[in-house]
Amino acid sequence: MAKKTKKNQDNVNSRLKLVMKSGKAILGYKATVKALRRSKAKMIMIASNCPQLRKSELEYYAMLAKTRVHHYVGDNTALGTACGKFFNCSVLSIIDAGDSDILTNTKE
């Protein structure tokens, strides 16, 4: 079971890398909330160590905006690294997937 989880995580990371290269994504809590309120976000990713209150607030906004939520398996450091950044990121919102198929093939 652990190998399958690692393979899925690598798959999400590679798709996320493609989104950062060819699509449009926003990092950060404040910008994600703004994108959700404007219904611009197509999907949000929340790191595993995001505070529970913040996580539930984001899920509520996503439910109102009819946006998909993906709970990222890694912590905020791993999510920032998967995006190709050298800083932590607890929330990521995907505005445009670009060449990636992350919106259709990511299960939650």
N, C-alpha and C positions, 0 to 999 in steps of 0.2 A: 504494500500500500504506500510506503514511503517513496518508492521510486516513481509511482504514478503522480503523487503530489508534487515532487520535484520537477517532473517533466511538464506538468501543467503550469507550474510557476515559471519555468524557462520559456514556455510558449507565450505566457502573458507578457513576460519581460521583452521578448523579441517583438511582439506586436506593439507594445508600448514604445519601444525604440523607433519603430517605423512610424508611429503616430507623431512622435516628436520631430522626426525628420521631414515627413511629407504632409502632415496634417496640422491642426491647430489645437493646442492644449494650454490650459491655464493652471498654474501651480498656486496653492495657497487657499486658506480658508475664506478670507474676505472676498477675493475675486470669484471663488466658486459660488458663494452665496449670492453675489451680484448676478452671475451668469444664470443661476437657478431662478432667481426672481424675474429675470428677463426671458426665461425659457430658452436660452441659447445653448445650454449644455445638453449634450446627447447622452452622456454617461459620466458618472463620477466614481472615483476610486478612493477608498478610505483606508488608510494604513491600520494595522492591527493594534497599535498602541495609541491611537487617537483617543482623547478623553471621551468617556461615555456620554456626557451631556452634549458635547459638540457633535458626536456621531449621531445621536438621536435627533438633534436639530437638523442636521444635514439630510437625514433620511426623511424627515417630515417635509422639508422643502422639496426634496426630490419626488416625493409622492404627490405633492401639489402640482409640480411641473411635469409630471408623468415622465420622469427621467430614470434610467436604469442606475442601480447602485451596485458596485462590485467591491466586496470587502477584500482588500489586498492581503495576502498571507503574511508578507514581511512587515517589518516595522517601518517607521518614517525614514530611517536612514537608507534602508533597502529600496524604498519607493523613490527617493531622490536619486539614488545611484542608477536605478532602472531608467529614469528619465534622462540620464546623462548629465546630471547636475552634481555639484560638489557640496551640496547642503541638504539638510533634512526637509522632507515635504510630507505632511500628514494627509493632505487632501489634494486631489488632482481632478480637474474637470476637462473632459474631451469635448471640444466645440465641433471640430471637423476631423474625421478619422483619416482622411487622405487616402493613401493606397492600402492601408491596413484594414483587416476584416475583424477588428477587435469588437465592434458593435454587434456583429452577428454571431460570432463563434465563442464569445466569452460566456460561460455558464455561471449562474449564481443561484 
